Amino acid sequence: MAARLLLVRHGETVWHAENRYAGVTDVELTPKGRAQAWALAEWAGRRGSITAVACSPLRRARATARPAADRLGLRAEVVEELREVDFGWAEGRTVPELAIEDPGAVRRFLADAEAGAFPGSEPPSAAGARAAGALRALAAAHEGGTVLVVAHNTLLRAALCVLLGIDVGRYRRVLPRLDNAAVTEIEMADGQAALRSLNVPTGNGPATAAGSGTDAGAAG
């Protein structure tokens, strides 16, 4: 039997509001991010039929998942493999700051996120593979059910590329960003994924973090 996975990027954090790369750094939600988490909980309650909740171990994901899990009477399962990508050299910095230090590195990354991965970072292909494996495991464990999965923007985009057979190095072009607390739904059966909806808002108007739409604002 197929499982439905509702993939959600966590609510806004201070770093995302400032267009800073937030990967493995455990930053907190902003007040707007906490409001987005409550809006997600209300949406989840209205949708119904959600049988499980899973999330990344980082605080911003757990804090976003917790109101929804409480609303549904469920306990959020923390999945280590759903942690965000480590951005290495870019962690905690903005694209303009990076470009001042090494414009060539920024150009290479923007051209191909895999071949031009930031120095010291986890390659998108590796992150996508571990996240796709975690999502397949959740689907197998909840056949016939629907799982709300709260994780991270870059991680989920890389995982979607792996699951849908898209070149992971092109994730930024094919999937420019996932908005805070928006839902992307996939159906999974026998390890194969089908995309049902992409980046659907859950409330409180536009859920995007402030910024230009580059990965600096969209990452994490």
C-alpha positions in Angstrom: 0.0 0.0 0.0 1.1 3.5 -0.7 2.0 6.0 1.9 1.6 9.8 1.7 4.4 12.0 3.0 3.7 15.7 3.7 7.1 17.4 3.5 7.3 20.7 5.4 10.1 23.2 5.8 10.4 24.5 9.4 9.3 28.0 10.4 11.4 31.1 9.9 14.6 31.6 12.0 16.6 34.7 12.7 19.3 33.6 10.3 16.8 32.9 7.5 15.2 36.3 8.0 18.7 37.8 7.5 19.4 35.6 4.4 22.1 33.6 6.2 22.8 29.9 5.5 21.5 27.9 8.4 22.6 24.3 8.1 23.8 22.3 11.1 23.8 25.3 13.4 20.9 25.0 15.8 19.3 28.4 15.5 15.9 29.2 17.0 12.6 30.2 15.4 11.6 33.8 15.2 8.1 34.9 16.5 7.0 34.7 12.9 8.4 31.2 12.7 6.5 30.1 15.9 3.3 31.6 14.3 4.0 29.6 11.2 4.3 26.4 13.4 0.9 27.1 14.9 -0.6 27.7 11.5 0.8 24.4 10.4 -0.8 22.7 13.4 -4.2 24.2 12.5 -3.8 23.1 8.9 -2.9 19.6 10.0 -6.0 19.4 12.2 -8.2 20.5 9.4 -6.6 18.1 6.9 -7.1 15.1 9.1 -6.0 11.5 8.3 -2.4 12.2 9.4 -1.2 9.1 11.2 2.4 10.0 12.2 4.7 13.0 12.6 8.5 12.9 12.0 11.1 15.7 12.2 14.7 16.6 12.0 16.7 16.6 15.3 17.4 20.4 14.9 15.5 22.6 17.3 13.8 24.7 14.6 12.3 21.6 13.0 11.3 20.1 16.4 9.7 23.4 17.4 7.7 23.5 14.2 6.6 19.9 14.4 5.6 20.0 18.1 2.3 22.0 17.8 1.1 19.9 14.9 1.9 16.7 16.8 0.1 18.0 19.9 -2.9 19.0 17.8 -3.1 15.5 16.3 -2.5 13.7 19.6 0.7 12.2 18.2 4.4 12.0 19.3 6.9 13.4 16.8 9.6 10.9 15.8 13.0 12.5 15.6 14.9 11.2 12.6 18.6 12.0 12.6 19.0 11.6 8.8 16.6 14.5 8.3 19.0 17.1 9.7 19.9 19.9 7.3 22.9 20.0 5.0 26.2 21.2 6.5 27.1 24.3 4.4 30.7 24.3 5.5 32.3 27.6 4.5 28.9 29.2 3.9 27.4 28.4 7.3 26.0 31.4 9.0 26.9 33.8 6.2 25.1 35.6 3.4 25.8 35.3 -0.4 27.2 38.9 -0.5 29.6 38.1 2.3 30.7 35.0 0.5 31.1 36.8 -2.8 33.4 39.4 -1.2 35.7 36.7 0.0 35.6 34.4 -3.0 33.4 35.3 -5.9 34.6 32.4 -7.9 33.4 29.9 -5.4 30.0 31.5 -5.4 29.8 31.4 -9.2 30.7 27.7 -9.2 28.0 26.9 -6.7 25.3 28.9 -8.5 26.3 27.1 -11.8 26.2 23.6 -10.3 25.4 23.0 -6.6 27.0 19.5 -6.7 30.2 20.2 -8.7 30.6 23.6 -7.1 29.6 22.6 -3.5 30.9 25.1 -1.0 34.3 24.2 0.6 33.8 21.9 3.7 30.1 21.3 2.9 28.2 18.1 2.6 27.6 17.4 -1.1 23.9 17.8 -2.1 24.0 14.2 -3.5 25.1 12.8 -0.2 22.5 14.8 1.7 19.8 13.9 -0.8 20.6 10.2 -0.6 20.5 10.1 3.2 17.2 12.0 3.3 15.6 9.9 0.5 16.6 6.8 2.5 14.9 8.2 5.6 11.8 9.1 3.7 11.6 5.7 2.1 11.9 4.1 5.6 9.1 6.3 6.9 6.9 5.3 4.0 7.6 1.6 4.5 6.9 1.9 8.2 3.5 3.7 7.6 2.1 1.9 4.6 -1.4 3.2 3.9 -0.9 6.1 6.2 0.0 9.8 6.0 3.2 11.1 7.7 3.8 14.8 8.4 7.6 15.3 8.0 9.2 18.6 9.2 12.7 19.1 7.9 14.7 21.7 5.9 14.7 23.5 2.6 17.9 22.4 1.0 17.7 18.8 2.4 14.1 18.3 1.2 14.9 19.7 -2.3 17.9 17.4 -2.6 15.8 14.4 -1.5 13.0 15.3 -4.0 15.6 15.3 -6.8 16.8 11.9 -5.7 13.3 10.4 -5.4 12.1 11.9 -8.7 15.1 11.2 -10.7 16.3 14.8 -11.1 20.0 15.8 -11.3 20.8 16.8 -7.7 23.2 19.5 -8.9 20.3 21.3 -10.5 18.1 21.4 -7.3 18.3 25.2 -7.0 17.0 25.7 -10.6 14.4 22.9 -10.6 13.1 23.6 -7.1 14.1 27.3 -6.4 12.8 27.2 -2.8 10.4 25.7 -0.3 8.6 28.3 1.8 8.5 28.2 5.6 5.7 25.8 6.9 4.5 25.1 3.3 3.6 21.5 2.4 4.9 19.4 -0.5 3.1 16.1 -0.8 4.5 12.9 -2.3 3.1 9.4 -2.6 5.4 6.5 -2.1 5.0 2.8 -2.9 7.8 0.2 -3.2 10.4 2.9 -2.8 9.1 4.9 -5.7 7.8 8.5 -5.4 5.1 10.5 -7.2 4.8 14.2 -6.6 1.2 15.2 -5.7 1.6 18.9 -4.7 4.4 21.4 -4.3 5.0 24.2 -1.8 1.4 24.7 -0.7 0.9 27.4 2.0 -0.7 26.4 5.3 -1.8 29.8 6.6 -0.8 33.2 7.8 -0.4 34.5 4.2 2.9 34.1 2.4 5.2 31.8 4.3 8.5 32.9 2.8 11.5 34.2 4.7 12.7 37.7 3.9 15.2 37.9 1.1 15.8 37.7 -2.6 14.9 34.1 -3.1 18.5 32.9 -3.3 19.7 29.9 -1.3 20.9 32.2 1.5 17.3 33.0 2.3 15.9 29.7 1.3 18.5 27.3 2.9 18.0 25.4 6.1 
